[in-house]
Amino acid sequence: MGTRGGKMAHILIVDDSPTEVYVFRTILEKHGYTVSVAGDGEEGMERIREERPDLVLMDIVMPGLNGFQATRQLTRDPETSSIPIVIISTKGEESDRVWGLRQGAKDYLAKPVSEEQLIGKIRSLLGEEQRSCHG
């Protein structure tokens, strides 16, 4: 399950689509993660500074500050640079992926993302053991 040093890992979802948020939240909570949500880049930045999540799932296309801009600001700020950001976007082009990683994202997943893909990525970034929920 999503434990980190004995406590549940906290994941922040930054996405302006209630449908996407619902899907990701459902998957993450099923795997034992604590989840919070921000509806756009600005709110995401505030929540990251306040809540210090263990990992951030960042959409790109949002009103105001987009995911690329938010990722760049967060990874260049010494206070938040250690928090891994995974960009999840409908933009599946290789050039978008390269640009996202260049902004400081630890990984880039194209929507739709399978549960297995999402959880596997999160576990590897948080250094959690890859094991089944049964034992």
Steps between C-alpha positions, in 0.01 A plus 500: 500500500605861464710538811801716537700469817200354677252767388278507195661687212317821414437572132373829361304494174514827304236477225205715397289206380270361773470174302878446486534595866231249595670220305846568646370554855308170488808306385733666752268461800441135410878452531511672839630844404385824660372727220443872469397697193569839342294624206767706326870586498480790747303299754738210443801718586332622822400152609845357431661769717244450779454123495840371384358194321728203430421516128302717256297391196492806272272562204633733228203674348338711773374858526757753621830340588542185290664178615831569326530843666398370844744208473785729402434738790470219754811311391708819502388602849731341761203463738305280260764362263522164680130419441470276193256621234347266244335675207186327377364643179288436194797643307677177417759629254865417562583873479255571785655223708851634442386855585326379817811319620707807416278706732605268780225238501616156615274326249237559234195281442256541213129469578323268521723348767434147623480430873800268474707762317408776748562299817821346361638845418408644840649205686827521312529876558419470870740209537225268614530128458322355200267251660143390461229625735463149638831472671 
